[in-house]
């Protein structure tokens, strides 16, 4: 597990994704989501990556300030309400929208297409 994956798991954000989105509840989908999100974040310029990691490390404290519960111990309803309130905050809102979109795309990455691809050179 890479550093950004560890930071994501430590933030509790994947637990929030799983509570808020049916597509991210299965363990394999959540694992793909975290790997995809971490991989995308790792490709950002260094300054942005540091700021993102700092915001992810602050996420549990921000969540606790709103709910008086930690992300992993909150109910699904508390998680949905807290995420909605955090999305309204400048900066944090953009981070949550971007990471959630990456996570949802990542969960889909592991789904193999059953479409038949034409052979190279075929029309």
Secondary structure, DSSP 8 states (H G I E B T S, - for coil): --HHHHHHHHHTHHHHHHHH-GGG-SHHHHHHHHHHHHHHHHTS-HHHHHHHHHHHHHHHHHHHHHHSS-GGGS-HHHHHHHHHHHHTSTTHHHHHHHHHHHHHHHHHHTS--------TT--
